[in-house]
Amino acid sequence: MSASRIIAPIGAACTMKDEAITKKVGVIGLGVLGRPVAERLVAQGFEVAVYDVRQDAVAAVAAAGAIAC
């Protein structure tokens, strides 16, 4: 039997329960890409830890609800 003929049952890859999924994430670098990503994750209810070499960038995202590192 070839590998292309093996099909997993529907839902087999999704065995975790919603309670087991944590909503914690870290963002390193709050430049052109990192800052909007971090802000959107905070807005979606994630616990976001942020770090950047520029403390003003960290303070701005922390003001939106992120955790400064």
C-alpha positions as CSV (number, residue, x, y, z in Angstrom):
1,M,0.0,0.0,0.0
2,S,1.5,3.4,-0.9
3,A,1.7,6.2,1.6
4,S,-0.7,8.3,-0.5
5,R,-3.5,5.8,0.1
6,I,-3.3,6.0,3.9
7,I,-5.9,8.4,5.2
8,A,-6.4,9.2,8.9
9,P,-9.9,9.4,10.3
10,I,-11.5,12.9,10.5
11,G,-10.4,14.6,13.8
12,A,-7.6,12.2,14.5
13,A,-5.0,15.0,14.5
14,C,-7.1,17.1,16.8
15,T,-7.2,15.1,20.1
16,M,-6.4,17.9,22.5
17,K,-9.3,19.4,24.5
18,D,-9.8,23.2,24.4
19,E,-9.0,23.3,28.1
20,A,-5.5,22.0,27.5
21,I,-4.6,24.8,25.1
22,T,-2.8,27.7,26.7
23,K,-3.0,31.1,25.3
24,K,0.5,32.3,26.2
25,V,3.0,33.6,23.6
26,G,6.2,35.6,23.5
27,V,7.2,38.2,20.9
28,I,10.9,39.2,20.5
29,G,11.4,42.3,18.5
30,L,8.7,45.0,18.3
31,G,9.5,46.5,15.0
32,V,7.4,46.8,11.9
33,L,6.1,43.2,12.2
34,G,6.4,42.4,15.8
35,R,4.5,45.3,17.4
36,P,1.3,44.8,15.3
37,V,1.4,41.0,15.9
38,A,1.8,41.5,19.7
39,E,-1.0,44.1,19.9
40,R,-3.4,41.8,17.9
41,L,-2.6,38.8,20.1
42,V,-3.3,40.9,23.2
43,A,-6.6,42.1,21.7
44,Q,-7.5,38.4,21.0
45,G,-7.0,37.5,24.7
46,F,-3.5,36.0,24.6
47,E,-1.1,36.5,27.5
48,V,1.8,38.1,25.5
49,A,5.3,38.6,26.9
50,V,7.3,41.0,24.8
51,Y,11.0,42.0,24.5
52,D,12.9,44.5,22.4
53,V,16.2,46.3,22.8
54,R,14.2,49.6,22.6
55,Q,12.4,50.1,25.9
56,D,10.0,52.6,24.4
57,A,8.7,49.9,22.1
58,V,8.2,47.5,25.0
59,A,6.5,50.2,27.1
60,A,4.0,51.0,24.2
61,V,3.0,47.4,23.8
62,A,2.9,46.9,27.6
63,A,0.4,49.8,27.8
64,A,-1.8,47.7,25.6
65,G,-1.7,44.8,28.0
66,A,1.4,42.8,27.2
67,I,3.9,41.7,29.8
68,A,7.3,43.5,29.5
69,C,10.4,41.3,29.8
